[in-house]
Amino acid sequence: MKGLRQVALGAWLLLACGGVGGANTAEAPWTLEHCIQPAQQQHGSALAAGEEARAAEAELRKAGSSLFYPVVSAYSTHLRGGIEADQAGSVPRNTGTITDEQYLMTAEVTLYDGGVQKRNVRMARAVRDATLANLRRETQALELRVIESYVQVLRARHAIRVAQQKLESAQAQKEMVLARRDAGTAAGVDVYPIEVQIANARVEKLGAEAELRASGSALRNAMGLEEGPVPEVAELPETPAEPASLDACIDLARASRPEVIAAQADLERERAVVALARLKSRPQLETAARVDRGLGGSTIHSQWLVYATLTWSLFDRSQREESAAGEARIAALEARYRQLLKDIASEVTQAYIALQGARARAEASEVSVAMARKSLEVAEARYQLGLAIPIELVDAQIARSTAELQAIQLRYDAFLAHARLRHAMGQESLIP
C-alpha cells in the first residue's frame, strides 16, 4: 500500500504541476512514450482524479490533526451606549454612557473518547487509499487508450503506403500493356483486369486515409489535446519477450490491480465505520480551559475556570441497528472482493491466451511474406521471358504488398495484446 501511495502521489504531483505542452511534429515524430506523458498530465479525467486524491489527502491530514492538537477559540465584544431620562414636563437629557467589553478564550482537548478519533483517521486513510487507486486506474486506462490509438495511426499509414504501392504497380503495368497494344503485341482487353486493380487500390487508399484521420483524432483526444493535424508517429519497438507463466501473471494482477487495492480500502473503511458505531456507546471525556476578562461600566472583572465533561450513552437502540447494517455491508463488500479476484483471473487468462495467439499469427505471417516475395521473383522472371501476361505480374506484386502489410498488422496485434495483458496485470507501464 505504501508503494501505491508513493506512485499515485507522484502521479498527482505531475498533474498538479501542469502539462508538458504539445508535440512539435516538425522536429521529430511522436514516440509512444511522448504521447503517454501528456495524456496522464493533461487529460480531464486524470486531472479530476488527481484533484479527488488531493482532497482525500487533505481530509486525512484534517482527521489526523484532531489527535494531537486542541481546539482553541477566541471571542470578543465591545458595547458602548447612552441612557436618556424623560420626566414629565421636562426636556430629555443624557444621564450617562454605558461601556461593556468582554474578552473570552477557550481551549478544549479530548482526553479519552474510546478510540473514536483513531477510527476517524482510519476511515480517512482508507478513503485516501481508494482515491489514489482510482487515480492509478484512470492513468492506466488513459495509457491503454493512447497505445491503441497510436497503433491505429501506424496501421493506417502503412495501409496508405501499401495501397499507393499497389496503385503505382498497376499503373506501370497498364502503361506497359498500352504500349504493347499500340505495337500490336498485346490485345486491348489485357488492360481491363489491370484497370480493376487500379480502382481497387484507389478505394483502399481512400479508406486508409479516412482511417488515418479518425485514428489521429482519437490519439489527440486520448492525449488531452485539441483537434489538429494527424501527428507523424515513430515505429513501435520490436516485439517484446515472452511473458511469465499464466499463474505468475494472475498472482501479480491480484496483488497489483488498482481495483483490488480500492476494494481493500473500501473494506477497511467500512470496518472502521462499524467499529466507530460500536465505540459510540463508550464514555468520552473532554476537558476545557476558559479565561474571561470584561469591563462593565467602571468595573473590571476577570475569571478563569477548568472543567471536564463526561459523556456516556447508556442506551441507544439505533447504534445497535447501525452496527448490524455495517456488518451486512462488510459481508457484501467481501463477496464483491472475492468475485473481483475471480474476474481478474479470468481477464488475465483471456489476455494471456490472446497474446499467445497473436504472437503465433505474427510468426506465421513471416512465412507468408517470404513465399509472396519468392512468387514475385518467379513472376518477374517469367514475365521477362514472355511466359507471363502483365496481370500475373501485377497479381504477384499485390500479393507481396498484401502479405507484408498483413505481417506488419499482425505484429501490431501482438504488441497490443502484450499491452492489454500488462493492463490486466495492473502494471505501472503498459509499454511491453
N, C-alpha and C positions, 0 to 999 in steps of 0.2 A: 504493500500500500504506500510505503514511503517513496519508493521509486516512481510509482504512478503520480504521486503528488508533485514530485520534482519535475517530472517530464511535462505534466499538464500545466503546472505553474509557469514553466519555461515557455510553453506554447502560448499561454495567456500574455506573458510579458512581450512576446513578439507581436501579438495582436495590439496590445496597448501602445506599443512604440510606433505603430503605423506601418504602412505598406512599403514595399521596395520600389514601387513605380513600375511603369510598363516597360516592356522589352523594346529594344530597337532592332528591328529586323534588318536594317541597313548595315549594321555592324557584323552580326553573325546569326546563324539560325538559332532558334529557341531550342534549348535542350529540355529533356523531360524534367530534370531537377529544377531548371529555371522556371518552368511552368507551375510546378507544385508549390514552390515557396510563396508566390503572391496569392495563390488560392487559399492557403492556410492563414494568410495575414490580412487579406482584403475582402474576402467573400462575406456577404452579410450574415449568413448563418454561423460562420465561425466567429465573427465579431460579437454576435448576440450570445453565443455560448460562452465566449470569453468574459463578457460583462456579467453573466449569471455566475460564473466561477468567482469573479471579483466580489460580487455581492455576498456569496456564501462564505468567502474568506473573511469578509468584514463582520458577518454575523457570528462567526466563530470567535473572532477577537473580542467582540462585544460580550459574548457569553463567558469567555474566559476572564475578562476583567472583573466580573462580579465576584470571583473567588478571592481576589486579592485586594481590592480597593473599596473603601467605604463610600457611601453616598453623602456628599456634602452639599448643603444648600444654604442660601442667604436670603434674608428678607429685610426690606427697609421701607418705612413710611414717614411722611412728613406732612403735618397738618397745621395750617395757620388760618385763623378766622377771628371775627369780632362779634360782640353781642350788643344789641341795641335795646334800650329800655324805653317804653312808651307809656307814660302815665296820662290819665285823663286830663285834657286841657293843657297839656304841655308839649313842647317840641321834642321829638325823638332824639336821643343822644347816645353816643357810644360810651359804654361803660367799661370796655376793656378788650384786650386781644388774647385769644387762646392759642397757644403753641403746643403741639403734640408731635413728638418724634419717637420712633421706635426702630431698633436695630435687632435683628434676630439671625442667629447662625446655628445650624444643626448638623450633626454628623451621625450617621447610622451605619451599623455593621451587623451582619448576621453571624452570630457565634455558632449556632447549630441549627440546621434545617433538615437533618435526617438524610442528607445526600442529594437534595433537590437540585442545587446549583451544579453539582458534578454531573448529574443526569442531563441537565440542560446543555452543558458543554459537550457531553457525549452525543446528544442529538444533533447539535450544530456541526460537530465534526463529521458525523455520518452524512448530513446534507451536503457539506463541502466536498466530501469524497465522491458522492454521487454526481454532483455537478462537474467535477473535474473529469470523471469518467465519461460523462456526456460530451464534454469538450473534446476529449480524445476521440470518441466515436465520431463526432462531427468532422474533425480534421481528417480522419482516416477515410470517411465516406467521400469527402471532397477530393482527396488524393486519388481514390479509385476512379472518380468521375473524370479527373484530369487525364489519367492514364488512358482510359477508354477513348476519350475524345482525341487525345494526341495520336493514338494508334489509328483512329479513323481518318485523321488528316493524312497520315502516311499512306494508308490504303488507297485513298482517293488519288493522291499524287502519283503513286505507282500505276494505278489503273489508267490515269490520263496518259502517262508515258507509253504504256503498252498499247493503248488504243491508237496513239499517234504513230507508233512503230508499225502497227497493222495497216493503218491508213497509208503511210508512206510506201510500204512494201507493195500494197495492192496498186497504188497509183503508178509506181515504177513499172510493174508488170503490165499494167494497162497501156502505158506508153510503148512498151516493147511490142505488145501484141498489135497495137495500131500501126506501128512501123512495119511489122512483118505483113500485116494485111495489105498495106499500101504497096509493099514489094511483091505481093501476090503469093507469099509463102504461108499465109495463115488465113483462116476463114473469119469473116466478120462476127460470127456467133461466138467465137472464142472469148470475146471481150465481155459477154453477158455475165458469166459467173464471177468475173473479177469486179464488175460493177456492183454485184450483190455484196461482195466482201467490203468494198469501199463504203457502201451505205451502212453496213453493219458496224464498221469501225467508227463511222461518224456518230452513230447512235450511242455506242459505248462511250465515246469521248464526251458527248454531251451529258450523259448520265453521270459519269465520273466527275465532271466539272460541277454539276449540281450538288453531288455528294460532298465535294470539297468545300463548297460554300457553307453547306449545312454543318459539317463537322468543324469547320473553322469557327463558326458562330458558337457552337456548343463548347469548344475549347475556351474561347474568350469568356464565356459566361461562367464556366467552371472555375476560371481563374479570378473571377470577380471584376473583370474588365468590361468597359463599354464596347459596343459594337464597333468593328473596324475591319481592316483588310485581313485576309487569311494569312496567318503567320507562316513563315518558312521554318520548318522544324527539322532538327537533326535526326539522323538514323538512330534506331534503337541499338543498345549493346547486344552482344552475342547472347544466344540462348543460355540461360543460367544452368547451373549444375542440378543434378537430381536432388530433390528434397529428401528430408529424413523419412523414416518409416511412417506409415499411417498412424500407428499408435502413438508415436512420439509427437506427431503433428496435433493429434486430438488432445493429448495431455498439455501441450503448450497452449493450445487455444483455450482450454478450460481454466488455465492459470492467468492468461493474458488478456482475454477479450474484455473490452470496456463494459459490455453488458453484464458480464459476470461480476466485475468489481462494483458496478452500480447496484446490482441485485443484492450483493453482500452488504453494501452501505444502507440500502433500504431496510434490510432485515435488522441491522444494528440500530437504526433509527427507531424502528417500531418496538424493538425490545427495550430501548431507553424510554419510550413513551409509556409502555406497560409498567416498567419499574418506577417511573415518576408517579403514575397513578396510585401505586401501592404506597409510595412514600408520603402521599398527602395525609394519610392517617397518623403519621408520626408527629411528635411535638416539634415545634420550631421556636427558637429563642433568638430574639433580636435585642440589641442594646442601642441606646442613642444618648448623645450628649447635646445640651442646649444652653446657649448663652443669650440672654435677653437684656438689652440696655435701652432705656427710654427716657424721654423728657416730657413731662406733662406740666404745663404752666411753668412754675419756678421750681418744680420738684424733679430731681434726677433720681431715677431708680434703676437698679440692675439686679439681675438674678441669674443663677445657673442651676442646672439640675442634670442628673444622670438617671436614666430609667431603663428598665428591661420589660420586654413584652413576651409572654409565653402563649403560643397558640397551639391548641391540640384539638383536632377533630375527633370527637368521641364516637359519633355515629353519622355515616353518610352513605346511604344506600346507592347513590349514583356512582360513588367511587368503585364499589364492587362491580357494578354493571360496566363501567368504563374499563376496568381491568379484564373482564370476561370478553368484551368486544376486542380489546387489544390482542388477547391470546388467539382469537379467531383470525384476526388479520395476520398475525405471525404465521399461523398454520397455512393460510392462503399464500403468503409470500414464500414460504418454504416449498410448497407444492410447485409454484411457478419457477422457483430456482432449480428444482430437480428437473423440471421439464426443459428449462433453458439449457442445462448441461446436455440433455439428450439431443435437443435441436442443434446445438453447436457441433456435437459429434457427427450428426447426420450431414450438416452443412460442410464440415471439413472433409468428410468421406466423399461426398459428391464432387467437391472441388478437386480433391486428390485424384479421383478417377478421371475427371475431365482433363486434368493436366497430363496424366499418363496417355490418354487417347490423343490429345493434341500433339504431344511430343512424338508419338508413333507415326501420326499422319505427316508431320513435318519431315521426319526422316525418310518416309516412303516417297515423299514428293521429290526428293533429290534424285531418286532413281528415274522418275518420270522426266525430270529435266534432262538428265543425261541421255535418255533414249530419244527425246524430242530433238536434242541437238544433233545426235547421230543421224536421225532420219532426215534432218535438213541437209546435212552434208551429202547424204546419198542422193537426195532430190536435186541438189545443185550439180552434182557430178552427172547425173542422168540428163539434166537439162542442157548442160554444156555439150553433151554428146548427141543431143537431139532426140533422146529417148523419152523425154517427158514434156508434157504440154505446160504452158505457163501457170495454169490454175493449180497443178500439182505442186509447183514450187511455192506458190502463194499459200497453199494449204499447209505446207511444211513450215513455212515461216511463221504463220499464225499459230500453229500448234506449239512451236518452240516458245513464242512470246507468251502464250496462254499458260504453258507449263511453268515458265519462270515466274509469272505473276502469281500463280497458284502456290508455288513454293514460298514466295515472299509472304503471301497472305496466311499460309499455314504456320509460318514462323511467328508472325504476329499473334496468331491464335494461341500458340504455345506460350508466348510472353504474357499475354493477357491472362491465360489460365494460371500461370505461376503467380501473377499479381493478385488474382482473386483468391488463390489458396492462402497467400500471406494475409490477405484481408480477413479471411475466415479464421485464421490463426491469431488475429489481433496483433500482428507485428507492427512495430513502430514505423518502419519504412516498408512500403509496398513494392518498391522497385526491386526486382529479383537480383 
